[in-house]
């Protein structure tokens, strides 16, 4: 069975033309099919409503502008968001940190590294004074030569998952679990903290309003696409959970 939207066939050439745009997707062919079907759904809705444009992309943009209603973000909503996430709006926080990195290599697969790292973590929980010694012995990071020390780190200097864990740790605290990043597995300890201060609300109000507006737009657009897809007669492909590409 071919792929069709309300009786209109999706030609293979349409999917082939979409493939280069989805090259980074986990499954480029499936994503290209979903995108082609969604575009056909939207263009048919633009036809139904008499929405014009110089090309298909403009017609879809004009359709969204007319049909997707997003409430304006007010100051009270922005202030609530600011107050609910104080760590996001701090400046000047520093943490002096150290770590032991177990790097994944063909000779050291992830599961073998995990077993070793778990043993080292357990040893450090029992004997924390051995951190420098074990970092020099086991760490695959250049910092191992200085006992795993990374110096003082500000927010945003590390990959997000490392950053998030590090700034949750209290002074002197050894993370109770291994941290996995694209570099491998880490044992992480925060040695000394230097507390910063909250950025004034006025300085980030516009940034917060933009972020909340984007979130509202994404929710509204996602709901609108679900309504259109639910109304359409789509044959040959299942679109459940596949509405995200047009919600970026």
C-alpha positions as CSV (number, residue, x, y, z in Angstrom):
1,X,0.0,0.0,0.0
2,X,1.3,3.5,-0.9
3,X,1.2,6.5,1.3
4,X,-1.7,9.0,0.9
5,X,-3.3,11.9,2.7
6,X,-7.0,12.3,2.1
7,X,-6.7,10.4,-1.1
8,X,-3.7,12.3,-2.4
9,X,-0.7,10.1,-3.0
10,X,2.8,11.0,-1.6
11,X,5.1,10.4,-4.5
12,X,8.5,8.7,-3.8
13,X,10.2,11.7,-5.4
14,X,8.7,13.9,-2.6
15,X,10.2,11.7,0.0
16,X,13.5,11.5,-1.8
17,X,13.7,15.3,-1.9
18,X,13.1,15.5,1.8
19,X,15.7,12.9,2.7
20,X,18.8,15.3,2.7
21,X,17.0,17.5,5.2
22,X,16.7,14.6,7.6
23,X,20.2,13.2,7.3
24,X,20.9,13.7,11.0
25,X,17.8,12.0,12.2
26,X,18.0,8.5,13.9
27,X,16.0,7.1,11.0
28,X,16.3,9.5,8.0
29,X,13.9,7.6,5.8
30,X,11.2,7.4,8.4
31,X,11.6,11.0,9.3
32,X,11.5,12.1,5.7
33,X,8.2,10.2,5.2
34,X,6.7,11.8,8.3
35,X,7.8,15.2,7.2
36,X,6.3,14.8,3.7
37,X,3.0,13.6,5.2
38,X,2.8,16.5,7.6
39,X,3.5,19.0,4.9
40,X,0.8,17.5,2.8
41,X,-1.7,17.7,5.7
42,X,-0.8,21.4,6.2
43,X,-0.9,22.3,2.6
44,X,-4.4,20.7,2.2
45,X,-5.5,22.7,5.2
46,X,-4.1,25.9,3.7
47,X,-6.1,25.0,0.5
48,X,-9.3,24.5,2.5
49,X,-8.9,27.9,4.2
50,X,-7.8,29.7,1.1
51,X,-4.4,30.7,2.5
52,X,-2.0,31.9,-0.2
53,X,1.7,32.5,-0.3
54,X,4.6,32.7,-2.8
55,X,5.6,29.1,-2.2
56,X,4.6,26.1,0.0
57,X,6.8,27.2,2.9
58,X,5.2,30.6,3.0
59,X,1.7,29.2,2.8
60,X,2.5,27.0,5.8
61,X,3.9,29.9,7.7
62,X,0.8,32.0,6.9
63,X,-1.4,29.1,8.0
64,X,0.4,28.9,11.4
65,X,0.2,32.7,11.8
66,X,-3.6,32.6,11.3
67,X,-4.5,29.4,13.1
68,X,-2.0,28.9,15.9
69,X,-3.0,31.3,18.7
70,X,-0.4,31.9,21.5
71,X,-1.2,34.0,24.5
72,X,1.2,36.8,25.3
73,X,3.6,36.3,28.2
74,X,2.9,38.8,31.0
75,X,5.4,40.1,33.6
76,X,3.8,38.0,36.4
77,X,4.4,34.8,34.5
78,X,8.0,35.7,33.8
79,X,8.5,36.6,37.5
80,X,7.1,33.3,38.6
81,X,9.5,31.5,36.2
82,X,12.4,33.5,37.5
83,X,11.6,32.8,41.1
84,X,11.0,29.1,40.5
85,X,14.4,28.4,39.0
86,X,16.9,30.5,40.9
87,X,19.9,28.4,39.9
88,X,19.4,29.3,36.3
89,X,19.7,33.0,36.9
90,X,22.8,33.1,39.1
91,X,26.1,34.7,38.1
92,X,29.6,34.2,39.5
93,X,29.1,30.7,40.9
94,X,32.4,28.8,40.9
95,X,33.3,25.3,42.0
96,X,36.8,23.9,42.5
97,X,36.4,20.3,41.3
98,X,38.3,17.2,40.6
99,X,37.4,14.0,38.7
100,X,38.6,10.6,37.6
101,X,37.8,9.9,33.9
102,X,37.3,6.3,32.6
103,X,37.4,6.7,28.9
104,X,35.7,4.3,26.6
105,X,38.0,2.7,23.9
106,X,37.9,-0.4,21.7
107,X,40.2,-2.1,24.3
108,X,38.1,-0.9,27.2
109,X,34.3,-1.3,26.5
110,X,31.7,0.5,28.5
111,X,30.6,-2.4,30.8
112,X,34.2,-3.3,31.7
113,X,35.0,0.3,32.5
114,X,31.8,0.6,34.5
115,X,32.8,-2.3,36.7
116,X,36.2,-0.8,37.4
117,X,34.8,2.7,38.0
118,X,32.2,1.3,40.4
119,X,35.0,-0.4,42.4
120,X,37.1,2.8,42.5
121,X,34.0,4.8,43.6
122,X,33.3,2.4,46.4
123,X,36.9,2.6,47.5
124,X,36.8,6.4,47.6
125,X,33.5,6.4,49.5
126,X,35.3,4.3,52.1
127,X,38.7,6.1,51.9
128,X,38.3,9.6,50.4
129,X,41.9,10.5,51.1
130,X,43.0,8.2,48.2
131,X,41.4,10.4,45.5
132,X,44.7,12.0,44.2
133,X,46.4,8.6,44.3
134,X,43.7,6.8,42.3
135,X,43.2,9.7,39.9
136,X,46.9,9.5,39.0
137,X,46.6,5.7,38.6
138,X,43.3,5.4,36.7
139,X,42.2,8.7,35.1
140,X,42.4,9.0,31.3
141,X,42.2,12.8,31.6
142,X,45.4,14.9,31.6
143,X,44.1,16.2,35.0
144,X,45.0,12.8,36.4
145,X,48.7,13.9,36.6
146,X,47.6,16.5,39.2
147,X,45.4,14.3,41.2
148,X,42.3,14.9,39.0
149,X,42.1,18.6,39.7
150,X,40.1,20.7,37.2
151,X,40.6,24.0,39.0
152,X,37.8,26.4,39.4
153,X,34.9,26.0,37.0
154,X,32.1,28.4,36.2
155,X,28.6,27.4,35.0
156,X,28.7,26.5,31.3
157,X,32.3,25.5,31.1
158,X,31.7,21.8,31.1
159,X,29.3,19.6,29.1
160,X,25.7,20.1,30.4
161,X,25.4,16.8,32.3
162,X,28.8,17.4,34.1
163,X,27.8,21.0,34.8
164,X,24.4,20.0,36.2
165,X,25.9,17.4,38.6
166,X,28.8,19.5,39.7
167,X,26.8,22.5,40.8
168,X,24.4,20.3,42.8
169,X,27.2,19.0,44.9
170,X,27.9,20.6,48.3
171,X,31.4,21.6,49.3
172,X,33.6,18.5,49.7
173,X,30.9,16.2,48.5
174,X,31.8,13.2,46.4
175,X,29.1,12.3,43.9
176,X,27.4,9.0,44.9
177,X,27.1,7.7,41.4
178,X,29.1,7.6,38.2
179,X,28.5,10.3,35.7
180,X,28.3,9.3,32.0
181,X,29.2,11.8,29.3
182,X,30.4,11.6,25.8
183,X,33.9,11.4,27.2
184,X,33.3,8.3,29.3
185,X,32.5,7.7,33.0
186,X,33.5,10.2,35.7
187,X,33.9,10.1,39.4
188,X,33.3,13.7,40.5
189,X,34.0,15.7,43.7
190,X,33.3,19.3,44.5
191,X,36.1,20.6,46.7
192,X,35.4,24.3,47.3
193,X,32.4,26.5,46.3
194,X,32.4,30.2,45.7
195,X,28.8,31.4,45.7
196,X,27.7,34.0,43.2
197,X,24.5,36.1,43.2
198,X,21.2,36.2,41.5
199,X,21.0,38.3,38.3
200,X,18.4,41.0,38.7
201,X,15.0,40.1,37.2
202,X,15.0,43.2,35.0
203,X,18.2,42.0,33.4
204,X,16.7,38.7,32.3
205,X,13.0,39.5,31.9
206,X,13.1,39.8,28.1
207,X,15.1,36.5,27.9
208,X,12.5,34.7,30.1
209,X,9.6,36.1,28.1
210,X,11.2,34.9,24.8
211,X,11.7,31.4,26.3
212,X,8.1,31.2,27.7
213,X,6.8,32.4,24.3
214,X,8.7,29.7,22.5
215,X,7.4,27.1,24.9
216,X,3.8,28.3,24.4
217,X,4.3,28.3,20.7
218,X,5.6,24.8,20.6
219,X,2.7,23.5,22.8
220,X,0.1,25.3,20.7
221,X,1.6,24.1,17.4
222,X,1.9,20.6,18.7
223,X,-1.8,20.6,19.7
224,X,-2.8,22.1,16.3
225,X,-0.8,19.4,14.4
226,X,-2.5,16.7,16.4
227,X,-5.9,18.1,15.6
228,X,-5.1,18.2,11.8
229,X,-3.6,14.8,11.7
230,X,-6.5,13.3,13.7
231,X,-8.9,14.7,11.2
232,X,-7.0,13.6,8.1
233,X,-7.3,10.2,6.4
234,X,-3.7,9.1,6.3
235,X,-2.9,5.8,4.7
236,X,0.3,3.8,4.6
237,X,2.1,5.3,7.6
238,X,1.5,5.8,11.4
239,X,2.2,9.3,12.7
240,X,1.7,8.8,16.4
241,X,4.6,10.5,18.2
242,X,6.0,11.9,14.9
243,X,4.9,15.5,15.2
244,X,8.1,16.9,16.7
245,X,9.9,17.9,13.5
246,X,7.6,20.9,12.9
247,X,7.6,21.8,16.6
248,X,11.3,22.7,16.8
